[in-house]
Amino acid sequence: MDSDEFEQIVGQHYEPLYRFALSLTHAEADACDLTQQTFYIWATKGHQLRDRSKIKSWLFTTLHREFLNIRKRSVRFPHVELIDGHEDLPTISPETVSTLDAASVLEFLGQVQEPYRAALSLFYLEDYSYKEIADILEVPLGTVRSRISRGVAQLQQSILVGTGTTSRRAMSASQTEQPNSRAAHNGAA
């Protein structure tokens, strides 16, 4: 591969790769390193890719693999039991959503656990389809659907905690505990 072709590929894909890396690492320096490592791997192994129309997917897959390799070396993932409880899902008011800016949403995205964060980032930030995400992350399509669903729930919870709003369960529990205080308050007014 000649240097002009390499520069063209870097110019075309650097920014989306960097955004994806930043959504995974939450640190500009780490995102830069991860993106540069991806292009280094492309420079050394890119010639093996036969179908040049798949460069973008190859780059995103490689970046994600490198991120996972780095994480494996530094952090062990805790086992978390996942429950299917729709009553735990938070409700976010339109007023809350309208007060959030992109930086805040990215910060809340950073609080989502890793396996879900990658799928959310690819779907919402990079506009990949579920099938493309399954290929990039090398997981089944059903796993992508599950990760996006659970990731959205975690993101909503992070937004609610960060903005001081509560979940449906917390709201219904507080209403059940003090049903008479509201009536007393309304009667006193």
C-alpha positions as CSV (number, residue, x, y, z in Angstrom):
1,M,0.0,0.0,0.0
2,D,1.4,3.4,-0.9
3,S,1.5,6.3,1.4
4,D,-1.1,8.3,-0.5
5,E,-3.6,5.5,-0.2
6,F,-2.8,5.1,3.6
7,E,-3.2,8.9,4.2
8,Q,-6.5,8.9,2.3
9,I,-7.8,6.0,4.5
10,V,-6.6,7.8,7.7
11,G,-8.2,11.0,6.6
12,Q,-11.5,9.4,5.9
13,H,-11.8,7.2,9.0
14,Y,-9.7,8.9,11.8
15,E,-12.5,11.0,13.2
16,P,-15.2,8.3,13.6
17,L,-12.6,5.9,14.9
18,Y,-11.4,8.4,17.4
19,R,-15.0,9.2,18.6
20,F,-15.6,5.4,19.1
21,A,-12.3,5.1,21.0
22,L,-13.2,8.1,23.2
23,S,-16.6,6.6,24.0
24,L,-14.8,3.4,25.1
25,T,-11.8,4.9,27.0
26,H,-13.2,8.2,28.3
27,A,-9.8,9.7,28.0
28,E,-8.5,11.7,25.1
29,A,-4.9,10.4,25.4
30,D,-6.1,6.8,25.5
31,A,-8.5,7.4,22.6
32,C,-5.6,8.8,20.5
33,D,-3.3,5.9,21.4
34,L,-6.0,3.4,20.6
35,T,-6.8,5.1,17.3
36,Q,-3.1,5.3,16.3
37,Q,-2.6,1.6,17.3
38,T,-5.5,0.7,15.0
39,F,-3.9,2.6,12.1
40,Y,-0.5,1.0,12.9
41,I,-2.2,-2.4,12.6
42,W,-3.8,-1.3,9.4
43,A,-0.4,-0.3,8.0
44,T,1.2,-3.6,8.9
45,K,-1.7,-6.0,8.2
46,G,-4.2,-4.1,6.0
47,H,-2.8,-5.6,2.9
48,Q,-4.5,-8.9,4.0
49,L,-7.9,-7.4,3.5
50,R,-9.1,-8.6,0.2
51,D,-12.4,-6.7,-0.1
52,R,-11.5,-3.0,0.2
53,S,-15.1,-2.0,0.7
54,K,-14.9,-3.4,4.2
55,I,-12.1,-1.2,5.4
56,K,-14.3,0.8,7.8
57,S,-15.7,-2.3,9.4
58,W,-12.2,-3.8,9.6
59,L,-10.9,-0.7,11.3
60,F,-13.7,-0.5,13.9
61,T,-13.4,-4.3,14.6
62,T,-9.6,-3.9,15.1
63,L,-10.0,-0.9,17.4
64,H,-12.6,-2.7,19.5
65,R,-10.3,-5.8,19.7
66,E,-7.4,-3.7,20.8
67,F,-9.5,-2.0,23.4
68,L,-10.6,-5.4,24.8
69,N,-7.0,-6.6,24.8
70,I,-5.9,-3.6,26.8
71,R,-8.8,-4.1,29.2
72,K,-8.1,-7.8,29.7
73,R,-4.6,-7.0,30.7
74,S,-5.5,-4.3,33.2
75,V,-9.0,-5.1,34.6
76,R,-11.0,-8.2,35.3
77,F,-14.7,-7.8,34.4
78,P,-17.0,-8.5,37.4
79,H,-19.8,-11.0,37.0
80,V,-23.1,-9.2,37.2
81,E,-26.5,-10.9,37.3
82,L,-28.9,-9.3,35.0
83,I,-32.6,-9.2,35.8
84,D,-35.4,-8.4,33.6
85,G,-37.4,-5.8,35.5
86,H,-39.2,-3.2,33.5
87,E,-40.4,-1.6,36.7
88,D,-36.8,-0.7,37.5
89,L,-36.5,1.3,34.3
90,P,-36.4,5.0,34.9
91,T,-38.7,7.5,33.3
92,I,-37.0,10.5,32.0
93,S,-39.1,13.6,31.5
94,P,-38.8,15.8,28.4
95,E,-37.6,18.6,30.6
96,T,-34.7,16.6,31.8
97,V,-33.8,15.6,28.2
98,S,-33.9,19.1,27.0
99,T,-31.5,20.3,29.6
100,L,-28.8,17.8,28.7
101,D,-26.0,18.7,26.3
102,A,-23.8,16.4,24.2
103,A,-21.0,16.5,26.7
104,S,-23.3,15.5,29.6
105,V,-24.7,12.6,27.5
106,L,-21.2,11.4,26.6
107,E,-20.3,11.6,30.3
108,F,-23.3,9.5,31.3
109,L,-22.5,7.1,28.4
110,G,-19.1,6.6,30.1
111,Q,-20.9,5.3,33.2
112,V,-22.5,2.5,31.2
113,Q,-20.7,-0.9,31.8
114,E,-18.3,-1.8,29.0
115,P,-20.0,-4.6,27.1
116,Y,-23.1,-2.3,26.7
117,R,-21.2,0.9,26.1
118,A,-19.5,-0.4,22.9
119,A,-22.8,-1.5,21.3
120,L,-24.6,1.8,22.3
121,S,-21.7,3.9,20.9
122,L,-21.7,2.1,17.6
123,F,-25.5,2.3,17.3
124,Y,-26.2,5.8,18.4
125,L,-22.9,7.7,17.7
126,E,-21.8,5.9,14.5
127,D,-25.2,4.8,13.1
128,Y,-24.3,1.2,12.6
129,S,-27.0,-1.4,12.1
130,Y,-27.4,-4.2,14.6
131,K,-25.9,-6.6,12.0
132,E,-22.9,-4.4,11.5
133,I,-22.4,-4.1,15.2
134,A,-22.6,-7.9,15.6
135,D,-19.8,-8.2,12.9
136,I,-17.6,-5.5,14.5
137,L,-18.0,-6.8,18.1
138,E,-17.9,-10.4,16.9
139,V,-21.0,-11.4,18.9
140,P,-24.4,-12.8,17.8
141,L,-27.2,-10.5,16.7
142,G,-29.3,-11.3,19.7
143,T,-26.4,-10.3,22.0
144,V,-26.3,-6.9,20.3
145,R,-30.0,-6.4,20.8
146,S,-29.6,-7.3,24.5
147,R,-26.6,-5.1,25.0
148,I,-28.3,-2.1,23.5
149,S,-31.4,-2.6,25.5
150,R,-29.5,-3.1,28.8
151,G,-27.2,-0.3,27.9
152,V,-30.1,2.1,27.3
153,A,-31.5,1.1,30.7
154,Q,-28.1,1.8,32.3
155,L,-27.8,5.1,30.4
156,Q,-31.2,6.2,31.6
157,Q,-30.4,5.3,35.1
158,S,-27.2,7.3,35.0
159,I,-29.0,10.3,33.6
160,L,-31.6,10.1,36.3
161,V,-29.1,9.8,39.1
162,G,-27.0,12.6,37.6
163,T,-30.0,14.9,37.2
164,G,-31.7,14.0,40.6
165,T,-34.7,12.2,39.1
166,T,-35.8,8.7,40.3
167,S,-36.9,5.4,38.8
168,R,-40.5,4.2,38.6
169,R,-39.9,1.7,41.4
170,A,-38.4,4.4,43.7
171,M,-41.3,6.7,42.9
172,S,-44.0,4.0,43.5
173,A,-42.3,3.0,46.8
174,S,-42.2,6.5,48.1
175,Q,-45.9,7.0,47.1
176,T,-46.8,3.7,48.8
177,E,-45.0,4.6,52.0
178,Q,-46.6,8.1,52.4
179,P,-50.1,8.0,50.8
180,N,-51.7,10.0,53.6
181,S,-49.1,12.8,53.7
182,R,-50.0,13.9,50.2
183,A,-53.7,13.9,51.2
184,A,-52.9,15.8,54.4
185,H,-50.8,18.3,52.5
186,N,-53.6,18.8,49.9
187,G,-56.2,19.1,52.6
188,A,-54.2,21.7,54.6
189,A,-53.7,23.9,51.5
